[in-house]
Amino acid sequence: MRYAYVFLLMALLLPTALRAQAGRDLQALLHRVRAGEREEVARLLPSLQKTHKDKAGVLFLVALCEENAEKALDIYQRIVDEHAGSAWADDALHRLYQYSYAVGAYRTARTYRERMDKEYPRSPYASPSAAKAETEKDGEKQYSVQVGAFSKEKDAQRRIDQLKEKGYTAYMREKSVRGKTVYAVWLGIFPAYAQAQAFARKLKDQQGLDALVVRR
């Protein structure tokens, strides 16, 4: 009888435990926000703010779920100022740039862009020239993330335009495959394969894009 009670208790608690574990996967929650489940994710945030170790990641989710644009911007600025070394800092800085550009504050947007190139030259949001200069300075190997390869140049350019609308610095590379010219779309310049691979996973989680790490 006692064992039956234990199994019943486990059956009741297990779904809650699984949901709690899933709620701590920030990338999964980010994907849910982008899929339109903002309200559902917002309900998880109070407990995440108390327990999750990645404070910057949770703050980023809070900003995404915030309906008031001014409040969201304050949170992004807080991430940039207080968590400059986190993996979310360049994302937050890019959000600040996007908003400034969208409302016509071009001088402010340019300041954010310059800060991105200076402080996060290896970020996929930075200009290719900044990333290239950084990796060449250190004499490191270079990798990029390929998000498409097209037989027609116009199709590759269309993908680049779509990515640029989302704030990514995409560019085209011509390659010869079995004697035919292929137009590849690349993002970022990374000094290490692991960094490029991490960004490829990020693209999959955030944008639903299949990506391939390539050697430059």
KADA-V464689 format. One record per backbone hydrogen bond with DSSP energy under -0.5 kcal/mol. CO is the residue of the C=O (numbers start at 1). NH is the residue of the N-H. E is the energy in kcal/mol with one decimal. If there is no record, write none. Layout:
co={CO;CO}
nh={NH;NH}
e={E;E}
//
This chain:
co={1;2;3;4;5;6;7;8;9;10;11;12;13;14;15;16;17;18;19;20;21;22;24;25;26;27;28;29;30;31;32;33;37;38;39;41;41;42;42;44;45;46;47;48;53;54;55;56;57;58;59;60;61;62;63;67;68;69;70;71;72;73;74;75;76;77;78;79;83;86;88;89;90;91;92;93;94;95;96;97;98;99;100;101;104;105;106;107;108;109;110;111;112;113;114;115;116;120;123;124;127;127;128;129;130;131;132;133;134;135;135;136;142;143;144;144;145;146;148;150;152;152;153;154;155;156;157;158;159;160;161;162;163;163;164;168;169;171;173;175;175;176;177;180;182;182;183;184;184;185;186;187;190;192;193;194;195;196;197;198;199;200;201;202;203;203;203;204;212;214}
nh={5;6;7;8;9;10;11;12;13;14;15;16;17;18;19;20;21;22;23;24;24;25;26;29;30;31;32;33;34;35;37;36;41;42;43;44;45;45;46;48;49;50;51;52;55;58;59;60;61;62;63;64;65;66;66;69;72;73;74;75;76;77;78;79;80;81;82;83;86;89;92;93;94;95;96;97;98;99;100;101;102;103;105;104;106;109;110;111;112;113;114;115;116;117;118;119;120;123;126;169;130;131;132;133;134;135;136;137;138;139;140;139;216;190;146;214;187;212;185;183;155;156;157;158;159;160;161;162;163;164;165;166;166;168;167;170;188;186;184;177;182;178;180;177;175;184;150;173;186;147;171;145;143;196;197;198;199;200;201;202;203;204;205;206;207;208;209;208;146;144}
e={-1.9;-2.0;-2.6;-2.2;-2.4;-2.5;-2.2;-1.6;-2.2;-2.6;-0.6;-0.5;-2.3;-2.7;-2.3;-2.3;-2.4;-2.6;-2.4;-0.7;-1.1;-1.7;-1.2;-2.1;-2.7;-2.2;-1.8;-2.3;-2.1;-1.2;-2.7;-1.7;-2.1;-2.6;-1.3;-1.4;-0.8;-0.6;-0.5;-1.8;-2.8;-0.8;-1.6;-2.8;-1.8;-2.0;-2.4;-2.1;-1.8;-2.4;-2.4;-2.1;-2.0;-0.9;-0.5;-0.7;-2.3;-2.4;-1.9;-1.7;-2.4;-2.5;-1.8;-2.2;-2.1;-2.5;-3.1;-2.1;-2.0;-1.0;-2.4;-2.5;-2.2;-1.8;-1.9;-2.1;-2.8;-2.3;-2.2;-2.4;-2.4;-1.9;-2.5;-1.1;-1.8;-2.5;-2.5;-1.8;-2.1;-2.4;-2.6;-2.2;-2.3;-2.3;-1.9;-3.1;-2.4;-2.1;-1.4;-1.4;-0.6;-1.8;-2.7;-2.2;-1.8;-2.2;-2.5;-1.9;-1.3;-0.5;-2.2;-0.7;-2.3;-3.5;-0.5;-2.8;-2.0;-2.3;-2.8;-3.5;-0.5;-1.5;-2.4;-1.8;-1.7;-2.2;-2.5;-2.0;-2.2;-2.5;-1.8;-0.8;-0.6;-2.2;-1.4;-1.2;-0.8;-2.9;-3.0;-0.6;-3.5;-0.5;-1.6;-3.2;-2.9;-0.8;-2.5;-2.6;-0.6;-2.6;-2.0;-2.3;-2.6;-1.8;-2.7;-2.2;-1.9;-2.2;-2.0;-1.8;-2.5;-1.8;-2.4;-3.0;-2.4;-0.8;-1.4;-0.8;-3.8;-2.4}
//
